[in-house]
Structures are given as structure tokens and as C-alpha cells.
Amino acid sequence: MRTKKQAAGERAPIDFRQAQEDLRVNLRQGMLDAATRLLTEEGPAALTVRRVAEAVNCSTTLLYSLFGGKDGLANELYLEGFARLKQEFAAASTQAMKNREGGEGLAPLLLHARIYHQYAKRNPSYYMVMFGDAIAGFVPPVESRKKAWESLAALIETFEEVMRQGALPPSNPTAAARLLWAAMHGAVSLELKGYYLKTERADELFNAAVNAVLRSLQMGPAEPGSAPPKR
């Protein structure tokens, strides 16, 4: 039941600490958004403390107080890149289940590989922050690297399911995911750094690398004591 003061339009008391926290959160998110725009529109070279501060019309001191400097800002972008990749993996898996596009055999793994490749090509600057040397001197903290690996959990789960269905012989799904990721990352890194003048060459290399890993996993581990193939 409303009191007479409330009925008269009296405002609720202000929580100063909460207002300060809300302002801090909004400022922090605004800086991250500005950093993302600079990263995606102009590349990693534009990602300086001064440019980000200018983009939101604040002092560099405020940015340092919120992120602890450029490394803190870089770490947030690093985590954001992996969060976006994780989201795309999850969305693709959900859509595949709805439309029955995942298929049987190795099709679910090929779907994940395609999503990974497309993500890297659409977000080259983010990808270089996640896996490359886009921000000089930045080394992700151990905790951030652990969170980053969580984004590939969907790939591990897919390997588990494919092995359960018999499309691949039983093995360590985490090790298999690491192997496939290493192949994908190698091919993508060469592509993003401009080692291939034609797009179709990059696509061919990526697909060949993925198929080579999956074929080797289909063969399973070599039997102990077995002789190497003759040349």
C-alpha cells in the first residue's frame, strides 16, 4: 500500500555506492565497446590507451583505474574474443540439432571446423589478439587462458559423441580436439598473415589440414610393435 509521501511523488532515497558502481560498470563497458570498434575497424595498431580514452572522451587516468593499463584492456578483449567464438559454436550446434544438419559420421566435426574458419575470417583482428602477437608484450594470465580453453569445450563434446557413434575409434576426445585445433590454427594463421595470395588456396589448405587430422584419427593409434609402412 502506497504511503502519502509516495503518493505525493517523493523519490526513493539514492544509494550513492550503487550509483557509483553503476557508473563504473557503464564506463568500463563503454571503453570496451570503443576498444572493440578500434580493433575491428582499424586493427590492433589503433588500440592504444590514448585512442580508447579519446573515443569515450575521458582521461587516460580513468582508463588505467578501470583496467590497470593496456594489458588489462587487452586481456578483456582476449576473453571477449573467446566468448564470441564459444557463442558461435553453441549457436551452430543448436541450429544443427533443430535442422538436423549435424548429420552422422564426421559431419558434426566438419561443421565445427567450418564455424572456426568463418569466425577467424570475419574477425581477423580479434583472432590475432586471441592467438597471435597483435598486442606487443601482452601475455594472457593463466586464469584467462583457462577460460579461453573452455570455449573449445563444444568441440571436445562433439568428439565424444562422434566416438560414441562409432565414426571414430575410441580415444581421448580432449587430445583429439587439441590436435584438430592445432591444424586449424596453423592454417588460419598462415591465411591471416597473408601467405596465400588467393582465397581459394587458403580454403584448400584449411580443408586439407582438417581432413588429414580426421583421417589419421579414423585410422586409430598404431598397434604396439607394428612395423612402419614400406616405402
C-alpha positions, 0 to 999 in steps of 0.5 A: 500500500502506497504511503502519502509521501509516495503518493505525493511523488517523493523519490526513493532515497539514492544509494550513492555506492550503487550509483557509483558502481553503476557508473563504473560498470557503464564506463568500463563497458563503454571503453570496451565497446570503443576498444572493440570498434578500434580493433575491428575497424582499424586493427590492433595498431589503433588500440592504444590507451590514448585512442580508447580514452579519446573515443569515450572522451575521458582521461587516460587516468580513468582508463588505467583505474578501470583496467590497470593499463593496456594489458588489462584492456587487452586481456578483456578483449582476449576473453571477449574474443573467446566468448564470441567464438564459444557463442558461435559454436553453441549457436551452430550446434543448436541450429544443427540439432533443430535442422538436423544438419549435424548429420552422422559420421564426421559431419558434426566435426566438419561443421565445427571446423567450418564455424572456426574458419568463418569466425577467424575470417570475419574477425581477423583482428580479434583472432590475432589478439586471441592467438597471435602477437597483435598486442606487443608484450601482452601475455594472457594470465593463466586464469584467462587462458583457462577460460579461453580453453573452455570455449573449445569445450563444444568441440571436445563434446562433439568428439565424444559423441562422434566416438560414441557413434562409432565414426571414430575409434575410441580415444581421448576426445580432449587430445583429439580436439587439441590436435584438430585445433592445432591444424586449424590454427596453423592454417588460419594463421598462415591465411591471416598473415597473408601467405596465400595470395588467393582465397581459394588456396587458403580454403584448400589448405584449411580443408586439407589440414582438417581432413588429414587430422580426421583421417589419421584419427579414423585410422586409430593409434598404431598397434604396439610393435607394428612395423612402419609402412614400406616405402 
